[in-house]
Amino acid sequence: MKHFVILFFIMTTFSFAETEMAEPKPSMENPRKFVFPITEWDRDEINHILGSANNVIKFYGVDNTEVVIVAYSQGIQALLKTRDSKIATRVKSLMAYDVEFIACQNTMTTLDIKKKDLLDGVEVVTAGIVELIERQLRGYIYIRP
């Protein structure tokens, strides 16, 4: 009995509260909008960003989110067809949930990357950093995990 009381105390002491949703609650008409940057070629960091995007979608629901990932500088390598097959698989999986992946044309020019080198479905904008700014001005929340 003593062990049961201790276990009950531990469980109630360390229980977690649910996240309280801000108003208006996320919905198809009012989705939560997030933009994530990928700026470095670091597999751990890229996987962390992709995992964070996935967690946001799982929490709010695919119909209640708009997620955009903008890759520039060395991070653009995450969107190359031939760079890393495991990352490419994760990117394609997130695309199936309507996550937008955007590559920076300025970076592509600097690194001599062609549109055909990118994974299918990746959009290209003139400047990745400007895309981040414009998305934030349109109500997207900037997330840097």
N, C-alpha and C positions, 0 to 999 in steps of 0.2 A: 504494500500500500504506500509505503514511504516513497518508493521509486516512482509510482504513478503520480503522486503529488508533485514531486520534483519535475517530472516530465511535463506535466500540465503547466507548471509555472514557467518552464523554459519556453514551451510552445506559445503561451499567451504573451509572454514578455517580448518575444521576437517575431510576433506576427506582423504582417505588412498591411498597410492601408492601401486601398485602391486609389489610383490616380483620379482626381476629380477633374472632369472635363470643363473647360471654359466655355462660355456661351459666345456665339451660338455653337451648339454641338456639331461635330463633323457629320456631313451628309453628302449625298451626291450633288446637291445644289450648293453646298458650302463646304467643299473639301479642305482638309488641312494641306497646305502647299509647302514643300520643302525643296531646298536646293543644296546639294553637296558638291564641294570641289574635290577633284583629284589633281594634285599638283606635283607629286613626286612618284618616281618609280621605286616603290617600296612595297613588296608583296603583302607584308603584314598590315601596313596602313591601308592599302587598297582593299584587302579582304575585310578589314574593320569597317571601312566606309560602306562596302557592299552589304555587309552584315547589318549595319545600322539601318540602311535603307530598307532592307528586308524586314527588320524588326518593327520599323515604323508602319509599314504596310500591314504586317500581321496584327499590330495593336489596333489601328484605326479601321482596317478593312480596305481591300483594294479599291472599292467603289468610293471610299471616303477620303482618298489621298491623291495628290498629284506630286510625284517625285521626279526631280530632275538632277542628273549628275553631269557636271561640266568638267571636262578634262583639258588641261593645258600644261605648258611646260613639260617636264619629264613624265608627268602623270598621264599624258596622252598615250603612252605605251600600253596602258591598260586596255585601250580600245583597238589595238592592232590585231589583225587576224592571226599573225604568226608569232606573237611574243610569248604568250603563256596560255596554254589550252585550258587550264583549270579556271583562271580568271575569265577567259572568254566564255566558258560554260556558265559561270555565275552571271556575267553580264547578259547573256542571251536569256537566261532564266528570268532575270528581272525585267527584261524587255517584254516578256510574255505577260507581265503584270502592268504593262503600259508605262514603265519607268522610261523617261527620255534620257538618252545619252547624247551629249553634245561635245564635239571636238572643236578646238580653236584653230582657225585657219592660219593665224599668225604663227602659231607653234608649228603647224604642219609645213609651212613655207620654210621656217628656220631649220627644221629637222629633215627637210626633203621627204615628207610623207605625202602620199597621194590618197585621194578619196578611196580608191580601190584597195588600199592597204588597211582600211578600217573595217571593223566588223559590219556586216550588213545591218542597216537600221540606224546607224549612228548619224546624227545630224551634224552639219558643220556651220559654224557662225564665224564672223570676221574675227572677233576677239573674245576669248573665254572670260576674261575679267569683266568686260563690259556686259556680257550676258549675265554674270552673277549680279552686277549692279542693277540691271534692268529687271531681272526676276524679283529682286528684293523690293524694288519700287512698285512692282505689281502684286506685292503681298506675300511672296514666298519667304519662308523663314530660312535663313542661312544657318546651316549646321556644319560644324567642323568637329567631328568626333575625336 
